[in-house]
């Protein structure tokens, strides 16, 4: 009888993912968030364009701290999804596909999206 050293369960919190895998997972999560909350963003766009009264409602709504936090989250999701998508396009055309450049571009995606989210989030607040 051969005894297996494999774990009986998979503890996802103990697994250390490489940076490109983390960026890929966050790309999927950000795309899902953008798709799932597109209705809220479209509602805000409609409120801002419909009439002067609806614009006043939009201004009052977006003045709330919770809505601002939501918009900053959506902004971060968009920025990460955009830059990770550009990285994936580069990988599709065989640019930066080796291990070193793949890690570097993953780090660049995270850094650029976080910095831009911070800068634009402060401007939005």
C-alpha positions as CSV (number, residue, x, y, z in Angstrom):
1,X,0.0,0.0,0.0
2,X,1.4,3.4,-1.0
3,X,0.8,6.2,1.5
4,X,0.2,9.6,0.0
5,X,1.7,12.7,1.5
6,X,-1.0,14.8,-0.2
7,X,-3.2,17.0,2.1
8,X,-6.7,15.8,2.8
9,X,-8.1,19.4,2.5
10,X,-7.0,22.5,0.7
11,X,-6.4,25.5,2.9
12,X,-6.7,28.4,0.6
13,X,-5.3,30.9,3.2
14,X,-2.0,29.0,3.5
15,X,-1.3,28.9,-0.2
16,X,1.2,31.5,-1.3
17,X,0.3,32.5,-4.8
18,X,2.8,34.0,-7.2
19,X,2.2,37.6,-8.1
20,X,1.0,36.9,-11.7
21,X,-1.6,34.5,-10.4
22,X,-2.8,37.1,-7.8
23,X,-3.1,39.7,-10.6
24,X,-5.0,37.3,-12.7
25,X,-7.4,36.5,-9.9
26,X,-7.9,40.2,-9.1
27,X,-8.5,40.8,-12.9
28,X,-11.4,38.3,-12.7
29,X,-12.8,39.7,-9.5
30,X,-12.6,43.3,-10.8
31,X,-14.4,42.3,-14.0
32,X,-17.1,40.6,-12.0
33,X,-17.5,43.7,-9.8
34,X,-17.7,46.0,-12.8
35,X,-20.3,43.8,-14.5
36,X,-22.3,43.3,-11.3
37,X,-22.5,46.9,-10.4
38,X,-22.9,48.4,-13.8
39,X,-26.6,49.0,-13.1
40,X,-25.6,51.4,-10.2
41,X,-23.2,53.3,-12.3
42,X,-25.7,53.6,-15.2
43,X,-28.3,54.8,-12.7
44,X,-26.0,57.5,-11.4
45,X,-25.3,58.5,-15.0
46,X,-29.0,58.7,-15.8
47,X,-29.6,60.8,-12.7
48,X,-26.8,63.2,-13.7
49,X,-28.2,63.8,-17.2
50,X,-32.0,63.6,-17.0
51,X,-33.1,67.0,-15.7
52,X,-31.9,69.8,-13.3
53,X,-33.9,68.2,-10.5
54,X,-32.4,64.7,-11.1
55,X,-28.9,66.3,-11.2
56,X,-29.6,67.8,-7.7
57,X,-30.6,64.3,-6.6
58,X,-27.4,63.0,-8.1
59,X,-25.3,65.6,-6.4
60,X,-27.0,64.9,-3.0
61,X,-26.6,61.1,-3.5
62,X,-22.9,61.3,-4.5
63,X,-22.2,63.6,-1.6
64,X,-22.8,60.7,0.9
65,X,-19.6,59.1,2.1
66,X,-20.8,55.5,1.4
67,X,-21.5,56.3,-2.2
68,X,-18.1,58.0,-2.5
69,X,-16.5,54.8,-1.1
70,X,-18.5,52.7,-3.6
71,X,-17.3,54.9,-6.5
72,X,-13.7,54.8,-5.4
73,X,-14.0,51.0,-5.2
74,X,-15.5,50.9,-8.7
75,X,-12.7,53.2,-9.9
76,X,-10.1,50.9,-8.4
77,X,-11.8,47.9,-10.1
78,X,-11.8,49.7,-13.4
79,X,-8.2,50.7,-13.2
80,X,-7.0,47.3,-12.2
81,X,-9.1,45.6,-14.8
82,X,-7.8,48.0,-17.5
83,X,-4.1,47.6,-16.7
84,X,-4.3,43.9,-16.1
85,X,-6.1,43.6,-19.5
86,X,-3.3,45.5,-21.2
87,X,-0.8,43.1,-19.5
88,X,-2.8,40.1,-20.8
89,X,-2.8,41.6,-24.3
90,X,1.0,41.9,-24.1
91,X,1.2,38.3,-23.1
92,X,-1.0,37.3,-26.0
93,X,1.4,38.9,-28.5
94,X,4.4,37.1,-26.8
95,X,5.7,40.2,-25.0
96,X,7.0,39.8,-21.4
97,X,6.0,36.1,-21.2
98,X,9.1,34.9,-19.3
99,X,9.0,34.6,-15.6
100,X,11.0,37.7,-14.7
101,X,9.1,40.1,-17.0
102,X,5.8,38.5,-16.1
103,X,6.5,39.2,-12.4
104,X,7.6,42.8,-13.3
105,X,4.5,43.6,-15.3
106,X,2.3,42.1,-12.5
107,X,4.0,44.4,-10.0
108,X,3.6,47.3,-12.4
109,X,-0.1,46.6,-12.8
110,X,-0.7,46.5,-9.0
111,X,1.4,49.6,-8.4
112,X,-0.1,51.7,-11.2
113,X,-3.7,50.8,-10.4
114,X,-3.2,51.4,-6.7
115,X,-1.4,54.7,-7.1
116,X,-4.0,56.0,-9.7
117,X,-6.8,54.8,-7.5
118,X,-5.3,56.7,-4.5
119,X,-4.8,59.9,-6.5
120,X,-8.1,59.9,-8.3
121,X,-9.9,58.7,-5.1
122,X,-8.5,61.8,-3.2
123,X,-9.7,64.0,-6.0
124,X,-13.1,62.3,-5.9
125,X,-13.5,62.6,-2.2
